[in-house]
């Protein structure tokens, strides 16, 4: 199954639950998909 924008937005929603060192950190995300990404997911990630 190709990874779509729904997966990326779900991860961003969950990110809000992480609250340690919130004022002293830089956030970066890496998402790996064995089956690839939809075009919309790729555009959203840019």
HTML snippet that shows the backbone in 3Dmol.js (N, CA, C, O; Angstrom):
<script src="https://3Dmol.org/build/3Dmol-min.js"></script>
<div id="view" style="width:600px;height:400px;position:relative"></div>
<script>
const pdb = `
ATOM      1  N   UNK A   1       0.839  -1.176   0.000  1.00  0.00           N
ATOM      2  CA  UNK A   1       0.000   0.000   0.000  1.00  0.00           C
ATOM      3  C   UNK A   1       0.886   1.242   0.000  1.00  0.00           C
ATOM      4  O   UNK A   1       1.820   1.337   0.797  1.00  0.00           O
ATOM      5  N   UNK A   2       0.608   2.168  -0.866  1.00  0.00           N
ATOM      6  CA  UNK A   2       1.381   3.406  -0.968  1.00  0.00           C
ATOM      7  C   UNK A   2       0.976   4.349   0.161  1.00  0.00           C
ATOM      8  O   UNK A   2      -0.208   4.497   0.463  1.00  0.00           O
ATOM      9  N   UNK A   3       1.960   4.978   0.775  1.00  0.00           N
ATOM     10  CA  UNK A   3       1.718   5.876   1.892  1.00  0.00           C
ATOM     11  C   UNK A   3       1.141   7.189   1.391  1.00  0.00           C
ATOM     12  O   UNK A   3       1.702   7.831   0.503  1.00  0.00           O
ATOM     13  N   UNK A   4       0.008   7.582   1.974  1.00  0.00           N
ATOM     14  CA  UNK A   4      -0.672   8.806   1.556  1.00  0.00           C
ATOM     15  C   UNK A   4      -0.555   9.917   2.577  1.00  0.00           C
ATOM     16  O   UNK A   4       0.050   9.759   3.638  1.00  0.00           O
ATOM     17  N   UNK A   5      -1.144  11.030   2.233  1.00  0.00           N
ATOM     18  CA  UNK A   5      -1.104  12.219   3.077  1.00  0.00           C
ATOM     19  C   UNK A   5      -1.769  11.965   4.434  1.00  0.00           C
ATOM     20  O   UNK A   5      -1.417  12.606   5.424  1.00  0.00           O
ATOM     21  N   UNK A   6      -2.716  11.044   4.486  1.00  0.00           N
ATOM     22  CA  UNK A   6      -3.389  10.728   5.751  1.00  0.00           C
ATOM     23  C   UNK A   6      -2.411  10.223   6.807  1.00  0.00           C
ATOM     24  O   UNK A   6      -2.564  10.523   7.991  1.00  0.00           O
ATOM     25  N   UNK A   7      -1.420   9.467   6.387  1.00  0.00           N
ATOM     26  CA  UNK A   7      -0.410   8.960   7.319  1.00  0.00           C
ATOM     27  C   UNK A   7       0.454  10.112   7.835  1.00  0.00           C
ATOM     28  O   UNK A   7       0.772  10.165   9.023  1.00  0.00           O
ATOM     29  N   UNK A   8       0.826  11.018   6.962  1.00  0.00           N
ATOM     30  CA  UNK A   8       1.661  12.150   7.368  1.00  0.00           C
ATOM     31  C   UNK A   8       0.920  13.069   8.331  1.00  0.00           C
ATOM     32  O   UNK A   8       1.497  13.520   9.320  1.00  0.00           O
ATOM     33  N   UNK A   9      -0.343  13.349   8.057  1.00  0.00           N
ATOM     34  CA  UNK A   9      -1.101  14.225   8.953  1.00  0.00           C
ATOM     35  C   UNK A   9      -1.347  13.546  10.298  1.00  0.00           C
ATOM     36  O   UNK A   9      -1.365  14.219  11.328  1.00  0.00           O
ATOM     37  N   UNK A  10      -1.536  12.235  10.308  1.00  0.00           N
ATOM     38  CA  UNK A  10      -1.712  11.510  11.570  1.00  0.00           C
ATOM     39  C   UNK A  10      -0.444  11.599  12.418  1.00  0.00           C
ATOM     40  O   UNK A  10      -0.519  11.764  13.635  1.00  0.00           O
ATOM     41  N   UNK A  11       0.712  11.492  11.781  1.00  0.00           N
ATOM     42  CA  UNK A  11       1.972  11.614  12.513  1.00  0.00           C
ATOM     43  C   UNK A  11       2.141  13.016  13.089  1.00  0.00           C
ATOM     44  O   UNK A  11       2.615  13.171  14.215  1.00  0.00           O
ATOM     45  N   UNK A  12       1.760  14.030  12.329  1.00  0.00           N
ATOM     46  CA  UNK A  12       1.848  15.402  12.832  1.00  0.00           C
ATOM     47  C   UNK A  12       0.896  15.624  13.997  1.00  0.00           C
ATOM     48  O   UNK A  12       1.234  16.341  14.938  1.00  0.00           O
ATOM     49  N   UNK A  13      -0.273  15.029  13.951  1.00  0.00           N
ATOM     50  CA  UNK A  13      -1.215  15.130  15.069  1.00  0.00           C
ATOM     51  C   UNK A  13      -0.636  14.498  16.326  1.00  0.00           C
ATOM     52  O   UNK A  13      -0.777  15.053  17.416  1.00  0.00           O
ATOM     53  N   UNK A  14       0.004  13.361  16.193  1.00  0.00           N
ATOM     54  CA  UNK A  14       0.601  12.672  17.334  1.00  0.00           C
ATOM     55  C   UNK A  14       1.802  13.436  17.874  1.00  0.00           C
ATOM     56  O   UNK A  14       2.092  13.383  19.069  1.00  0.00           O
ATOM     57  N   UNK A  15       2.489  14.138  17.003  1.00  0.00           N
ATOM     58  CA  UNK A  15       3.653  14.928  17.409  1.00  0.00           C
ATOM     59  C   UNK A  15       3.278  15.927  18.504  1.00  0.00           C
ATOM     60  O   UNK A  15       4.092  16.215  19.381  1.00  0.00           O
ATOM     61  N   UNK A  16       2.073  16.450  18.463  1.00  0.00           N
ATOM     62  CA  UNK A  16       1.628  17.409  19.462  1.00  0.00           C
ATOM     63  C   UNK A  16       1.585  16.846  20.866  1.00  0.00           C
ATOM     64  O   UNK A  16       1.555  17.609  21.832  1.00  0.00           O
ATOM     65  N   UNK A  17       1.581  15.536  21.005  1.00  0.00           N
ATOM     66  CA  UNK A  17       1.545  14.895  22.320  1.00  0.00           C
ATOM     67  C   UNK A  17       2.916  14.827  22.985  1.00  0.00           C
ATOM     68  O   UNK A  17       3.010  14.561  24.183  1.00  0.00           O
ATOM     69  N   UNK A  18       3.963  15.063  22.228  1.00  0.00           N
ATOM     70  CA  UNK A  18       5.329  15.005  22.759  1.00  0.00           C
ATOM     71  C   UNK A  18       5.674  16.372  23.323  1.00  0.00           C
ATOM     72  O   UNK A  18       5.728  17.356  22.584  1.00  0.00           O
ATOM     73  N   UNK A  19       5.909  16.440  24.633  1.00  0.00           N
ATOM     74  CA  UNK A  19       6.106  17.750  25.235  1.00  0.00           C
ATOM     75  C   UNK A  19       7.370  17.889  26.089  1.00  0.00           C
ATOM     76  O   UNK A  19       7.424  18.754  26.963  1.00  0.00           O
ATOM     77  N   UNK A  20       8.371  17.067  25.856  1.00  0.00           N
ATOM     78  CA  UNK A  20       9.607  17.244  26.616  1.00  0.00           C
ATOM     79  C   UNK A  20      10.546  18.197  25.879  1.00  0.00           C
ATOM     80  O   UNK A  20      10.626  18.188  24.651  1.00  0.00           O
ATOM     81  N   UNK A  21      11.241  19.004  26.644  1.00  0.00           N
ATOM     82  CA  UNK A  21      12.184  20.004  26.117  1.00  0.00           C
ATOM     83  C   UNK A  21      11.582  20.849  25.001  1.00  0.00           C
ATOM     84  O   UNK A  21      12.272  21.175  24.035  1.00  0.00           O
ATOM     85  N   UNK A  22      10.333  21.201  25.116  1.00  0.00           N
ATOM     86  CA  UNK A  22       9.623  21.872  24.025  1.00  0.00           C
ATOM     87  C   UNK A  22      10.240  23.221  23.661  1.00  0.00           C
ATOM     88  O   UNK A  22      10.152  23.638  22.507  1.00  0.00           O
ATOM     89  N   UNK A  23      10.858  23.906  24.610  1.00  0.00           N
ATOM     90  CA  UNK A  23      11.446  25.211  24.324  1.00  0.00           C
ATOM     91  C   UNK A  23      12.916  25.133  23.941  1.00  0.00           C
ATOM     92  O   UNK A  23      13.531  26.146  23.609  1.00  0.00           O
ATOM     93  N   UNK A  24      13.479  23.928  23.988  1.00  0.00           N
ATOM     94  CA  UNK A  24      14.909  23.793  23.744  1.00  0.00           C
ATOM     95  C   UNK A  24      15.183  22.621  22.805  1.00  0.00           C
ATOM     96  O   UNK A  24      15.992  21.746  23.114  1.00  0.00           O
ATOM     97  N   UNK A  25      14.503  22.608  21.651  1.00  0.00           N
ATOM     98  CA  UNK A  25      14.736  21.522  20.705  1.00  0.00           C
ATOM     99  C   UNK A  25      14.425  21.981  19.284  1.00  0.00           C
ATOM    100  O   UNK A  25      13.709  22.958  19.064  1.00  0.00           O
ATOM    101  N   UNK A  26      14.981  21.252  18.341  1.00  0.00           N
ATOM    102  CA  UNK A  26      14.679  21.439  16.927  1.00  0.00           C
ATOM    103  C   UNK A  26      14.050  20.144  16.434  1.00  0.00           C
ATOM    104  O   UNK A  26      14.620  19.066  16.601  1.00  0.00           O
ATOM    105  N   UNK A  27      12.888  20.251  15.835  1.00  0.00           N
ATOM    106  CA  UNK A  27      12.167  19.062  15.385  1.00  0.00           C
ATOM    107  C   UNK A  27      12.431  18.799  13.908  1.00  0.00           C
ATOM    108  O   UNK A  27      12.393  19.704  13.075  1.00  0.00           O
ATOM    109  N   UNK A  28      12.699  17.534  13.612  1.00  0.00           N
ATOM    110  CA  UNK A  28      12.896  17.080  12.231  1.00  0.00           C
ATOM    111  C   UNK A  28      12.169  15.751  12.091  1.00  0.00           C
ATOM    112  O   UNK A  28      12.073  14.983  13.048  1.00  0.00           O
ATOM    113  N   UNK A  29      11.667  15.488  10.911  1.00  0.00           N
ATOM    114  CA  UNK A  29      10.910  14.265  10.679  1.00  0.00           C
ATOM    115  C   UNK A  29      11.493  13.493   9.505  1.00  0.00           C
ATOM    116  O   UNK A  29      11.908  14.080   8.506  1.00  0.00           O
ATOM    117  N   UNK A  30      11.518  12.199   9.635  1.00  0.00           N
ATOM    118  CA  UNK A  30      11.896  11.305   8.545  1.00  0.00           C
ATOM    119  C   UNK A  30      10.834  10.220   8.466  1.00  0.00           C
ATOM    120  O   UNK A  30      10.534   9.558   9.460  1.00  0.00           O
ATOM    121  N   UNK A  31      10.277  10.046   7.297  1.00  0.00           N
ATOM    122  CA  UNK A  31       9.269   9.011   7.088  1.00  0.00           C
ATOM    123  C   UNK A  31       9.772   8.123   5.963  1.00  0.00           C
ATOM    124  O   UNK A  31      10.121   8.606   4.885  1.00  0.00           O
ATOM    125  N   UNK A  32       9.807   6.835   6.217  1.00  0.00           N
ATOM    126  CA  UNK A  32      10.288   5.867   5.234  1.00  0.00           C
ATOM    127  C   UNK A  32       9.140   4.934   4.880  1.00  0.00           C
ATOM    128  O   UNK A  32       8.431   4.439   5.756  1.00  0.00           O
ATOM    129  N   UNK A  33       8.967   4.703   3.591  1.00  0.00           N
ATOM    130  CA  UNK A  33       7.902   3.822   3.129  1.00  0.00           C
ATOM    131  C   UNK A  33       8.467   2.844   2.112  1.00  0.00           C
ATOM    132  O   UNK A  33       9.015   3.247   1.086  1.00  0.00           O
ATOM    133  N   UNK A  34       8.333   1.581   2.401  1.00  0.00           N
ATOM    134  CA  UNK A  34       8.816   0.543   1.490  1.00  0.00           C
ATOM    135  C   UNK A  34       8.078   0.593   0.150  1.00  0.00           C
ATOM    136  O   UNK A  34       8.662   0.310  -0.896  1.00  0.00           O
ATOM    137  N   UNK A  35       6.798   0.954   0.186  1.00  0.00           N
ATOM    138  CA  UNK A  35       5.983   0.955  -1.037  1.00  0.00           C
ATOM    139  C   UNK A  35       5.929   2.315  -1.726  1.00  0.00           C
ATOM    140  O   UNK A  35       5.351   2.432  -2.806  1.00  0.00           O
ATOM    141  N   UNK A  36       6.517   3.339  -1.126  1.00  0.00           N
ATOM    142  CA  UNK A  36       6.529   4.660  -1.749  1.00  0.00           C
ATOM    143  C   UNK A  36       5.439   5.570  -1.214  1.00  0.00           C
ATOM    144  O   UNK A  36       4.710   5.213  -0.288  1.00  0.00           O
ATOM    145  N   UNK A  37       5.338   6.750  -1.808  1.00  0.00           N
ATOM    146  CA  UNK A  37       4.404   7.784  -1.365  1.00  0.00           C
ATOM    147  C   UNK A  37       3.538   8.238  -2.534  1.00  0.00           C
ATOM    148  O   UNK A  37       3.947   8.173  -3.693  1.00  0.00           O
ATOM    149  N   UNK A  38       2.338   8.696  -2.207  1.00  0.00           N
ATOM    150  CA  UNK A  38       1.493   9.285  -3.244  1.00  0.00           C
ATOM    151  C   UNK A  38       2.085  10.644  -3.620  1.00  0.00           C
ATOM    152  O   UNK A  38       2.874  11.216  -2.868  1.00  0.00           O
ATOM    153  N   UNK A  39       1.706  11.141  -4.762  1.00  0.00           N
ATOM    154  CA  UNK A  39       2.179  12.443  -5.224  1.00  0.00           C
ATOM    155  C   UNK A  39       1.772  13.539  -4.229  1.00  0.00           C
ATOM    156  O   UNK A  39       2.568  14.428  -3.925  1.00  0.00           O
ATOM    157  N   UNK A  40       0.542  13.474  -3.726  1.00  0.00           N
ATOM    158  CA  UNK A  40       0.065  14.463  -2.751  1.00  0.00           C
ATOM    159  C   UNK A  40       0.883  14.414  -1.459  1.00  0.00           C
ATOM    160  O   UNK A  40       1.175  15.455  -0.869  1.00  0.00           O
ATOM    161  N   UNK A  41       1.254  13.211  -1.019  1.00  0.00           N
ATOM    162  CA  UNK A  41       2.072  13.085   0.190  1.00  0.00           C
ATOM    163  C   UNK A  41       3.449  13.697  -0.024  1.00  0.00           C
ATOM    164  O   UNK A  41       3.976  14.367   0.864  1.00  0.00           O
ATOM    165  N   UNK A  42       4.030  13.473  -1.186  1.00  0.00           N
ATOM    166  CA  UNK A  42       5.334  14.053  -1.503  1.00  0.00           C
ATOM    167  C   UNK A  42       5.251  15.579  -1.514  1.00  0.00           C
ATOM    168  O   UNK A  42       6.132  16.251  -0.977  1.00  0.00           O
ATOM    169  N   UNK A  43       4.214  16.120  -2.115  1.00  0.00           N
ATOM    170  CA  UNK A  43       4.051  17.578  -2.175  1.00  0.00           C
ATOM    171  C   UNK A  43       3.814  18.156  -0.780  1.00  0.00           C
ATOM    172  O   UNK A  43       4.341  19.219  -0.453  1.00  0.00           O
ATOM    173  N   UNK A  44       3.030  17.468   0.035  1.00  0.00           N
ATOM    174  CA  UNK A  44       2.753  17.910   1.400  1.00  0.00           C
ATOM    175  C   UNK A  44       4.040  17.957   2.219  1.00  0.00           C
ATOM    176  O   UNK A  44       4.236  18.873   3.018  1.00  0.00           O
ATOM    177  N   UNK A  45       4.901  16.992   2.026  1.00  0.00           N
ATOM    178  CA  UNK A  45       6.142  16.898   2.800  1.00  0.00           C
ATOM    179  C   UNK A  45       7.159  17.974   2.427  1.00  0.00           C
ATOM    180  O   UNK A  45       8.062  18.263   3.212  1.00  0.00           O
ATOM    181  N   UNK A  46       7.033  18.546   1.292  1.00  0.00           N
ATOM    182  CA  UNK A  46       7.995  19.566   0.859  1.00  0.00           C
ATOM    183  C   UNK A  46       7.648  20.850   1.514  1.00  0.00           C
ATOM    184  O   UNK A  46       8.323  21.856   1.297  1.00  0.00           O
TER     185      UNK A  46
END
`;
const viewer = $3Dmol.createViewer("view");
viewer.addModel(pdb, "pdb");
viewer.setStyle({}, {cartoon: {color: "spectrum"}});
viewer.zoomTo();
viewer.render();
</script>
